[in-house]
């Protein structure tokens, strides 16, 4: 019966995603290609002094991304440190400098890792004007970078790849805000809290007292899920009954995580005038997601354990949400991954490692799989003895070097951050005695998951790991920034390299990429790159625990 429920849940989710694949994907393509600005956009351009008709080179685009993100990070850090003077602070004092840095880096890096208890640390102003705002603009920046890469593939002999400020503002005004409003209404109807009451003291049945937190939860929950962000309004995140009250809201939130990333391949196909290649990208994403979903389902149903899972969701509801959040950069959780079976935890961890393409975060998933496609086309060209060409663009040394660096950044950041932490004796002692919630192989799994989650900009956690120490707040924050912005720099450089090329006529020297064989090749390459990179260290954690 459970297997039928799992199949029905997956089918319903895929059907709902399929219904909006074409209209949403085409809408985003029009949004980024039209030369017409809305009136409100023109007002914003005037206020910030931007000429929307002026194009940027990849270096100019990168400078704009870094400048915007740096200012946002400084503002968010300052808001946290000055929280006691802000309205609706709920009596909370200033956030510690270590947590404030980690949180600012996390939200600007679209990771939303939380080393604190939100309802006990952040007032409404910081939650709404700080965290929720960054949940909009950081994901918009990632989508803008992906669109710049697509423009580079579609362009001919130019150094221009678009205007970051135009892409940023259009993404927020035309896409994220309207969808978030609709999602907020849906969540409120489903029972998610939306108020400004703060804490309400109640008397329990047993005669005791309890403080029930309130707040503008639904509005933050909407962009948290829609933007593949993940930061919870409450410490229990989407396991909290006021944040995710029913099985229906659980499925709705899982859908919100996946809807835009799964529609972006259609946007890519539309912008490069090759719908079939966009469908190849979507199919690859879908195959990997379904495989991870069935792996999680098999592991958790074999264990049959409800520990760490909410009764209102059950095993399948927990698996659906976990597959969605580890397959995107959405760090939200509705169950305690620390309580999953060892093999279930292993599948979740592997899915997170591959999560930038299954389907990945908004923007980051698309540009990551396009980098992998560059490598796949190059390797295929070597195998069949033909010049590697992607959409009329020849893949030379520059493009291959950039693509290679693009896939090496995340594992290098994750493994280096973990290695240096374990190499310093006081820090290693801190990790083993304070951070790990469990000893042995399970504790190692907690630590591995935390470092991977930061580097890949996911933000979810095994829940048993305590990262609220000065060292971990600093190191994980730096890892988040490096994992995000080093990759963005490489993606924009690749966009510039493609844009500078002329575009050969379709079919000249180009491999047949629009066939099931290439989907199989691309899927195999993603697994071949992602799994072996981390396999050695995974044997010390979840795999060792699962084989005991």
For each residue, the residues with C-beta under 8 A, 3 or more apart:
1: 4 5
2: 5 6 301 315 316
3: 6 7 297 301
4: 1 7 8
5: 1 2 8 9 316
6: 2 3 9 10 293 294 297 301 316 319
7: 3 4 10 11
8: 4 5 11 12
9: 5 6 12 13 251 316 317 320
10: 6 7 13 14 290 293 320
11: 7 8 14 15
12: 8 9 15 16 251
13: 9 10 16 17 251 254 255 258 320
14: 10 11 17 18 286
15: 11 12 18 19
16: 12 13 19 20 255 259
17: 13 14 20 21 255 258 259 262 263
18: 14 15 21
19: 15 16
20: 16 17 23 24 259 263
21: 17 18 24 25 262 263 266 282
22: 25 26 266
23: 20 26 27
24: 20 21 27 28 259 260 263 266
25: 21 22 28 29 263 264 265 266 267 269 270 278
26: 22 23 29 30 266 267 270
27: 23 24 30 31
28: 24 25 31 32 175 263 264 267
29: 25 26 32 33 266 267 270 271
30: 26 27 33 34
31: 27 28 34 170 171 174 175
32: 28 29 147 162 167 170 267 271
33: 29 30 271
34: 30 31
35:
36:
37: 41 42 45 52 166
38: 41 42 173 174
39: 42 43
40: 43 44 173
41: 37 38 44 45 52 166 169 170 173
42: 37 38 39 45 46 52
43: 39 40 46 47
44: 40 41 47 48 169 173
45: 37 41 42 48 49 50 51 52 165 166 169
46: 42 43 49
47: 43 44
48: 44 45 165
49: 45 46
50: 45 54 163 165 166
51: 45 54
52: 37 41 42 45 163 165 166
53:
54: 50 51 163
55: 160 161 162 163
56: 60 61 64 160 161 162 163 164
57: 60 61 159 160 161 496
58: 61 62 148 152 159 161 492 493 495 496 499
59: 62 63 492 496
60: 56 57 63 64
61: 56 57 58 64 65 145 148 161 162 163 164 492 495
62: 58 59 65 66 488 489 492 493
63: 59 60 66 67
64: 56 60 61 67 68 164 165
65: 61 62 68 69 141 144 145 164 485 488 492
66: 62 63 69 70 485
67: 63 64 70 71
68: 64 65 71 72 137 141 164 168
69: 65 66 72 73 108 138 141 485
70: 66 67 73 74
71: 67 68 74 75
72: 68 69 75 76 108 134 137 138
73: 69 70 76 77 104 105 108
74: 70 71 77 78 104
75: 71 72 78 79 130
76: 72 73 79 80 103 104 107 108 130 131 134
77: 73 74 80 81 100 101 104
78: 74 75 81 82
79: 75 76 82 83 86 125 126 129 130
80: 76 77 83 94 95 99 100 103 104 122 126 130
81: 77 78 94 95 97 100
82: 78 79 85 86 94
83: 79 80 86 89 92 93 94 95 122 123 125 126
84: 89 92 93 94
85: 82 89
86: 79 82 83 89 123 125 126
87: 125
88: 123 124 125 196
89: 83 84 85 86 92 123 124 125 126
90: 123 124 198 199
91:
92: 83 84 89 120 121 122 123
93: 83 84
94: 80 81 82 83 84 100
95: 80 81 83 99 100 103 116 121 122 126
96: 99 100
97: 81 100 101
98: 101 102 469 470 473 474
99: 80 95 96 102 103 115 116 121 468 473
100: 77 80 81 94 95 96 97 103 104
101: 77 97 98 104 105 473 474 477
102: 98 99 105 106 113 115 473 474 476 477
103: 76 80 95 99 100 106 107 114 115 116 131
104: 73 74 76 77 80 100 101 107 108 477
105: 73 101 102 108 109 111 477 478 480 481
106: 102 103 109 111 112 113 114 231 459 477 480
107: 76 103 104 110 111 112 130 131 134 135 138 229 231
108: 69 72 73 76 104 105 134 138 481
109: 105 106 138 457 480 481 483 484 485
110: 107 138 139 141 142 227 228 229 329 361 364 457 484
111: 105 106 107 230 329 331 453 454 457 458 459 480 484
112: 106 107 131 135 224 229 230 231 331 459
113: 102 106 231 331 453 454 459 461 467 476 480
114: 103 106 118 231 232 235 331 459
115: 99 102 103 467 468 472 473 476
116: 95 99 103 120 121 122 468
117: 120 121 235
118: 114 121 122 127 231 232 233 234 235
119: 122 213 215 233 234 235
120: 92 116 117 235
121: 92 95 99 116 117 118
122: 80 83 92 95 116 118 119 126 127 130 131
123: 83 86 88 89 90 92 126 127
124: 88 89 90 127 128 196 198 215 216
125: 79 83 86 87 88 89 128 129 130
126: 79 80 83 86 89 95 122 123 129 130 131
127: 118 122 123 124 130 131 132 215 216 220 233
128: 124 125 131 132 133 216 219 220
129: 79 125 126 132 133
130: 75 76 79 80 107 122 125 126 127 133 134
131: 76 103 107 112 122 126 127 128 134 135 220 231
132: 127 128 129 135 136 219 220 223
133: 128 129 130 136 137
134: 72 76 107 108 130 131 137 138
135: 107 112 131 132 138 139 220 223 224 227 229 231
136: 132 133 139 140 172 176 177 180 223 227
137: 68 72 133 134 140 141 168 172
138: 69 72 107 108 109 110 134 135 141 142 227 229
139: 110 135 136 142 143 171 176 227 228 229 361 362 363
140: 136 137 143 144 167 168 171 172 176
141: 65 68 69 110 137 138 144 145 164 168 363
142: 110 138 139 145 146 361 362 363 364 488
143: 139 140 146 147 167 171 264 362 363
144: 65 140 141 147 148 162 164 167 168 171 363
145: 61 65 141 142 148 149 363 364 367 488 491 492
146: 142 143 149 150 264 363 364 366 367 370 491
147: 32 143 144 150 151 162 167 267 271 363
148: 58 61 144 145 151 152 161 162 164 167 491 492 495
149: 145 146 152 153 161 366 367 370 491 492 494 495 498
150: 146 147 153 154 267 268 271 272 366 370
151: 147 148 154 155 161 162 271 495 499
152: 58 148 149 155 161 494 495 496 497 498 499
153: 149 150 272 370 390 391 393 495 498
154: 150 151 271 272 273 391
155: 151 152 158 160 161 498 499 503
156: 501 502 503
157: 500 501 502
158: 155 499 500
159: 57 58 496 499 500
160: 55 56 57 155 499
161: 55 56 57 58 61 148 149 151 152 155 492 495 496 499
162: 32 55 56 61 144 147 148 151 166 167
163: 50 52 54 55 56 61 166 167
164: 56 61 64 65 68 141 144 148 167 168
165: 45 48 50 52 64 168 169
166: 37 41 45 50 52 162 163 169 170
167: 32 140 143 144 147 148 162 163 164 170 171
168: 68 137 140 141 144 164 165 171 172
169: 41 44 45 165 166 172 173
170: 31 32 41 166 167 173 174 175
171: 31 139 140 143 144 167 168 174 175 176
172: 136 137 140 168 169 175 176 177
173: 38 40 41 44 169 170 177
174: 31 38 170 171 177 178
175: 28 31 170 171 172 178 179 260
176: 136 139 140 171 172 179 180 223 226 227
177: 136 172 173 174 180 181
178: 174 175 181 182
179: 175 176 182 183 226 260
180: 136 176 177 183 184 219 222 223 226
181: 177 178 184 185 222
182: 178 179 185 186
183: 179 180 186 187 222 223 225 226 252 256
184: 180 181 187 188 194 218 219 221 222
185: 181 182 188 189
186: 182 183 189 190 252
187: 183 184 190 192 194 218 221 222 249 252 253
188: 184 185 191 192 194 218
189: 185 186
190: 186 187 245 246 248 249 252
191: 188 245 246 249
192: 187 188 217 218 221 242 243 244 245 249
193: 214 215 217 218 242 243
194: 184 187 188 216 217 218 219
195: 214 215 216
196: 88 124 214 215 216
197: 200 214 215
198: 90 124 213 214 215
199: 90 211 212 213 214
200: 197 211 212 214
201: 209 210 211 212
202: 209 210 211 212
203: 207 208 209
204: 207 208 209 210
205:
206:
207: 203 204
208: 203 204
209: 201 202 203 204
210: 201 202 204
211: 199 200 201 202
212: 199 200 201 202
213: 119 198 199 234 242
214: 193 195 196 197 198 199 200 217 242
215: 119 124 127 193 195 196 197 198 233
216: 124 127 128 194 195 196 219 220
217: 192 193 194 214 220 221 233 234 242 243
218: 184 187 188 192 193 194 221 222
219: 128 132 180 184 194 216 222 223
220: 127 128 131 132 135 216 217 223 224 233
221: 184 187 192 217 218 224 225 233 238 243 244 253
222: 180 181 183 184 187 218 219 225 226 256
223: 132 135 136 176 180 183 219 220 226 227 229
224: 112 135 220 221 227 229 230 231 232 233 330 332
225: 183 221 222 228 229 253 256 257 330 332
226: 176 179 180 183 222 223 256 257 259 260
227: 110 135 136 138 139 176 223 224 362
228: 110 139 225 257 260 261 328 329 330 360 361 362
229: 107 110 112 135 138 139 223 224 225 329 330 331 332 459
230: 111 112 224 237 325 329 330 331 332 458 459 460
231: 106 107 112 113 114 118 131 135 224 331 332 459
232: 114 118 224 235 236 237 238 240 243 332
233: 118 119 127 215 217 220 221 224 240 243
234: 118 119 213 217 237 240 242 243
235: 114 117 118 119 120 232 240
236: 232 239 240 243
237: 230 232 234 240 243 332 333 334
238: 221 232 243 244 250 253 321 332 333 334
239: 236 243 244 310 333 334 335 336
240: 232 233 234 235 236 237 243 244
241: 244 245 312
242: 192 193 213 214 217 234 245
243: 192 193 217 221 232 233 234 236 237 238 239 240
244: 192 221 238 239 240 241 249 250 253 334
245: 190 191 192 241 242 249 312
246: 190 191 249 250 312
247: 250 251 312 313 314 317
248: 190 251 252
249: 187 190 191 192 244 245 246 252 253
250: 238 244 246 247 253 254 312 313 317 320 321 334
251: 9 12 13 247 248 254 255 317 320
252: 183 186 187 190 248 249 255 256
253: 187 221 225 238 244 249 250 256 257 321 332 334
254: 13 250 251 257 258 320 321 323 324
255: 13 16 17 251 252 258 259
256: 183 222 225 226 252 253 259
257: 225 226 228 253 254 261 324 325 328 330 332
258: 13 17 254 255 261 262 289 324 327 328 359
259: 16 17 20 24 226 255 256 262 263
260: 24 175 179 226 228 263 264 362
261: 228 257 258 264 285 328 359 360 361 362 365 366
262: 17 21 258 259 265 282 285 286 359
263: 17 20 21 24 25 28 259 260 266 267
264: 25 28 143 146 260 261 267 268 359 362 363 365 366
265: 25 262 268 269 278 279 280 281 282 285 366
266: 21 22 24 25 26 29 263 269 270 275 278 279 282
267: 25 26 28 29 32 147 150 263 264 270 271 278 366
268: 150 264 265 271 272 277 278 281 366 370
269: 25 265 266 272 274 275 276 277 278 279 281
270: 25 26 29 266 267 273 275 278
271: 29 32 33 147 150 151 154 267 268
272: 150 153 154 268 269 277 278 391
273: 154 270
274: 269 277 278 391 514
275: 266 269 270 278 279
276: 269 279 280 514
277: 268 269 272 274 280 281 391 513 514
278: 25 265 266 267 268 269 270 272 274 275 281 282
279: 265 266 269 275 276 282 283 514
280: 265 276 277 283 284 513 514 518 519 522
281: 265 268 269 277 278 284 285 366 369 370 373
282: 21 262 265 266 278 279 285 286
283: 279 280 286 287 519
284: 280 281 287 288 357 369 519 522 523 526
285: 261 262 265 281 282 288 289 357 358 359 360 365 369
286: 14 262 282 283 289 290 359
287: 283 284 290 291 519 523
288: 284 285 291 292 327 354 357 358 523 526 527
289: 258 285 286 292 293 323 327 358 359
290: 10 286 287 293 294
291: 287 288 294 295
292: 288 289 295 296 323 326 327 347 350 351 354 358
293: 6 10 289 290 296 297 319 320 323
294: 6 290 291 297 298
295: 291 292 298 299 347 351
296: 292 293 299 300 319 322 323 344 347 348 351
297: 3 6 293 294 300 301 316 319
298: 294 295 301 302
299: 295 296 302 303 340 341 343 344 346 347
300: 296 297 303 304 305 315 318 319 340 341 344
301: 2 3 6 297 298 304 315
302: 298 299 341 343
303: 299 300 340 341 344
304: 300 301 315
305: 300 308 309 339 341
306: 309 311 314 315
307: 336 339
308: 305 335 336 337 338 339 340 463
309: 305 306 313 314 315 318 335 336 339
310: 239 313 317 318 334 335
311: 306 314
312: 241 245 246 247 250 317
313: 247 250 309 310 316 317 318 321 334 335
314: 247 306 309 311 317 318
315: 2 300 301 304 306 309 318 319
316: 2 5 6 9 297 313 319 320
317: 9 247 250 251 310 312 313 314 320 321 334
318: 300 309 310 313 314 315 321 322 334 335
319: 6 293 296 297 300 315 316 322 323
320: 9 10 13 250 251 254 293 316 317 323 324
321: 238 250 253 254 313 317 318 324 325 332 333 334 335
322: 296 318 319 325 326 333 334 335 337 340 348
323: 254 289 292 293 296 319 320 326 327 351
324: 254 257 258 320 321 327 328 330
325: 230 257 321 322 328 330 331 332 333 458 460
326: 292 322 323 348 349 351 352 355 458 460
327: 258 288 289 292 323 324 351 355 358 359 360
328: 228 257 258 261 324 325 355 358 359 360 361 365
329: 110 111 228 229 230 355 356 360 361 364 365 456 457 458 459
330: 224 225 228 229 230 257 324 325 361 458 459 460
331: 111 112 113 114 229 230 231 325 453 458 459 460 461
332: 224 225 229 230 231 232 237 238 253 257 321 325 460
333: 237 238 239 321 322 325 336 337 460 461 463
334: 237 238 239 244 250 253 310 313 317 318 321 322
335: 239 308 309 310 313 318 321 322 339 340
336: 239 307 308 309 333 339 340 463
337: 308 322 333 340 345 348 449 460 461 462 463
338: 308 345 437 438 442 446 462 463 464
339: 305 307 308 309 335 336 463
340: 299 300 303 308 322 335 336 337 344 345 348
341: 299 300 302 303 305 344 345 546
342: 345 346 442 445 542 543 545 546 548
343: 299 302 346 347 542 546
344: 296 299 300 303 340 341 347 348
345: 337 338 340 341 342 348 349 445 449 462 542 545
346: 299 342 343 349 350 538 542 543 546
347: 292 295 296 299 343 344 350 351
348: 296 322 326 337 340 344 345 351 352
349: 326 345 346 352 353 445 448 449 452 538 542
350: 292 346 347 353 354 530 531 534 538
351: 292 295 296 323 326 327 347 348 354 355 358
352: 326 348 349 355 449 452 453 456 458 460
353: 349 350 452 456 530 531 533 534
354: 288 292 350 351 357 358 526 527 530 531
355: 326 327 328 329 351 352 358 360 365 456 458
356: 329 360 361 364 365 368 369 410 456
357: 284 285 288 354 360 365 368 369 372 526
358: 285 288 289 292 327 328 351 354 355 365
359: 258 261 262 264 285 286 289 327 328 365
360: 228 261 285 327 328 329 355 356 357 364 365 366 368 369
361: 110 139 142 228 261 328 329 330 356 364 365 457
362: 139 142 143 227 228 260 261 264 365
363: 139 141 142 143 144 145 146 147 264 366 367
364: 110 142 145 146 329 356 360 361 367 368 457 487
365: 261 264 285 328 329 355 356 357 358 359 360 361 362 368 369
366: 146 149 150 261 264 265 267 268 281 360 363 369 370
367: 145 146 149 363 364 370 371 491
368: 356 357 360 364 365 371 372 406 487
369: 281 284 285 356 357 360 365 366 372 373 522 526
370: 146 149 150 153 268 281 366 367 373 374
371: 367 368 374 375 403 406 407 491 494
372: 357 368 369 375 376 403 407 522 525 526 529
373: 281 369 370 376 377 390 522
374: 370 371 377 378 390 395 399 400 403 494
375: 371 372 378 379 400 403 404 407 525 529
376: 372 373 379 380 518 521 522 525
377: 373 374 380 381 388 389 390 395 511 513
378: 374 375 381 382 388 395 400 403
379: 375 376 382 383 525
380: 376 377 383 384 388 511 518 521
381: 377 378 384 385 386 387 388 389 395 511
382: 378 379 385 388
383: 379 380
384: 380 381 511
385: 381 382
386: 381 509 511
387: 381 394 509
388: 377 378 380 381 382 394 395 511
389: 377 381 392 393 394 395 504 508 509 510 511
390: 153 373 374 377 393 395 510 513
391: 153 154 272 274 277 503 510
392: 389 503 504 505 506 508 510
393: 153 389 390 399 498 501 503 504
394: 387 388 389 399 501 504 509
395: 374 377 378 381 388 389 390 399 400
396: 399 400
397: 400 401
398: 401 402 497
399: 374 393 394 395 396 402 403 494 497 498
400: 374 375 378 395 396 397 403 404
401: 397 398 404 405
402: 398 399 405 406 490 493 494 497
403: 371 372 374 375 378 399 400 406 407 494
404: 375 400 401 407 408
405: 401 402 408 409 490
406: 368 371 402 403 409 487 490 491 494
407: 371 372 375 403 404 410 529
408: 404 405 411 412
409: 405 406 412 413 482 483 486 487 490
410: 356 407 413 414 455 456 483 487
411: 408 414 415 455 533 534
412: 408 409 415 416
413: 409 410 416 417 455 479 482 483 486
414: 410 411 417 418 451 452 454 455 456 479 483 534
415: 411 412 418 419 537
416: 412 413 419 420
417: 413 414 420 421 451 454 455 475 476 478 479
418: 414 415 421 422 447 448 451 537
419: 415 416 422 423
420: 416 417 423 424 475
421: 417 418 424 427 428 431 451 471 472 475
422: 418 419 427 428 431
423: 419 420 428
424: 420 421 427 428
425: 428 429
426: 429 430
427: 421 422 424 430 431 471
428: 421 422 423 424 425 431 432
429: 425 426 432 433
430: 426 427 433 434 435 469 471
431: 421 422 427 428 434 435 436 447 472
432: 428 429 435 436 443
433: 429 430 436
434: 430 431 466 469
435: 430 431 432 446 447 450 465 466 467 469 472
436: 431 432 433 439 443 444 446 447 464 465 466
437: 338 443 446 463 464 465 466
438: 338 442 443 446 464
439: 436 442 443
440: 443 444 545
441: 444 445 540 541 542 544 545 548
442: 338 342 438 439 445 446 464 541 545
443: 432 436 437 438 439 440 446 447 464
444: 436 440 441 447 448 540 541 544
445: 342 345 349 441 442 448 449 462 541 542 545
446: 338 435 436 437 438 442 443 449 450 462 464 465
447: 418 431 435 436 443 444 450 451 465 541
448: 349 418 444 445 451 452 537 538 540 541 542
449: 337 345 349 352 445 446 452 453 460 461 462 465
450: 435 446 447 453 454 461 462 465 467 472 476
451: 414 417 418 421 447 448 454 455 476 479
452: 349 352 353 414 448 449 455 456 458 534
453: 111 113 331 352 449 450 456 458 459 460 461
454: 111 113 414 417 450 451 457 459 476 479 480 483
455: 410 411 413 414 417 451 452 479 480 482 483
456: 329 352 353 355 356 410 414 452 453 483
457: 109 110 111 329 361 364 454 480 483 484
458: 111 230 325 326 329 330 331 352 355 452 453
459: 106 111 112 113 114 229 230 231 329 330 331 453 454
460: 230 325 326 330 331 332 333 337 352 449 453
461: 113 331 333 337 449 450 453 465 467
462: 337 338 345 445 446 449 450 465
463: 308 333 336 337 338 339 437
464: 338 436 437 438 442 443 446
465: 435 436 437 446 447 449 450 461 462
466: 434 435 436 437 469
467: 113 115 435 450 461 472 473 476
468: 99 115 116 472 473
469: 98 430 434 435 466 472 473
470: 98 473 474
471: 421 427 430 474 475
472: 115 421 431 435 450 467 468 469 475 476
473: 98 99 101 102 115 467 468 469 470 476 477
474: 98 101 102 470 471 477 478
475: 417 420 421 471 472 478 479
476: 102 113 115 417 450 451 454 467 472 473 479 480
477: 101 102 104 105 106 473 474 480 481
478: 105 417 474 475 481 482
479: 413 414 417 451 454 455 475 476 482 483
480: 105 106 109 111 113 454 455 457 476 477 483 484
481: 105 108 109 477 478 484 485
482: 409 413 455 478 479 485 486
483: 109 409 410 413 414 454 455 456 457 479 480 486 487
484: 109 110 111 457 480 481 487 488
485: 65 66 69 109 481 482 488 489
486: 409 413 482 483 489 490
487: 364 368 406 409 410 483 484 490 491
488: 62 65 142 145 484 485 491 492
489: 62 485 486 492 493
490: 402 405 406 409 486 487 493 494
491: 145 146 148 149 367 371 406 487 488 494 495
492: 58 59 61 62 65 145 148 149 161 488 489 495 496
493: 58 62 402 489 490 496 497
494: 149 152 371 374 399 402 403 406 490 491 497 498
495: 58 61 148 149 151 152 153 161 491 492 498 499
496: 57 58 59 152 159 161 492 493 499 500
497: 152 398 399 402 493 494 500 501
498: 149 152 153 155 393 399 494 495 501
499: 58 151 152 155 158 159 160 161 495 496
500: 157 158 159 496 497
501: 156 157 393 394 497 498
502: 156 157
503: 155 156 391 392 393
504: 389 392 393 394 508 509 510
505: 392 508
506: 392 510
507: 510
508: 389 392 504 505
509: 386 387 389 394 504
510: 389 390 391 392 504 506 507 513
511: 377 380 381 384 386 388 389 518
512: 515 517 518
513: 277 280 377 390 510 518
514: 274 276 277 279 280 518
515: 512 518 519
516: 519 520
517: 512 520 521
518: 280 376 380 511 512 513 514 515 521 522
519: 280 283 284 287 515 516 522 523
520: 516 517 523 524
521: 376 380 517 518 524 525
522: 280 284 369 372 373 376 518 519 525 526
523: 284 287 288 519 520 526 527
524: 520 521 527 528
525: 372 375 376 379 521 522 528 529
526: 284 288 354 357 369 372 522 523 529 530
527: 288 354 523 524 530 531
528: 524 525 531 532
529: 372 375 407 525 526 532 533
530: 350 353 354 526 527 533 534
531: 350 353 354 527 528 534 535
532: 528 529 535
533: 353 411 529 530
534: 350 353 411 414 452 530 531 537 538
535: 531 532 538 539
536: 539
537: 415 418 448 534 540 541
538: 346 349 350 448 534 535 541 542 543
539: 535 536 543 544
540: 441 444 448 537 544
541: 441 442 444 445 447 448 537 538 544 545
542: 342 343 345 346 349 441 445 448 538 545 546
543: 342 346 538 539 546 547
544: 441 444 539 540 541 547 548
545: 342 345 440 441 442 445 541 542 548
546: 341 342 343 346 542 543
547: 543 544
548: 342 441 544 545
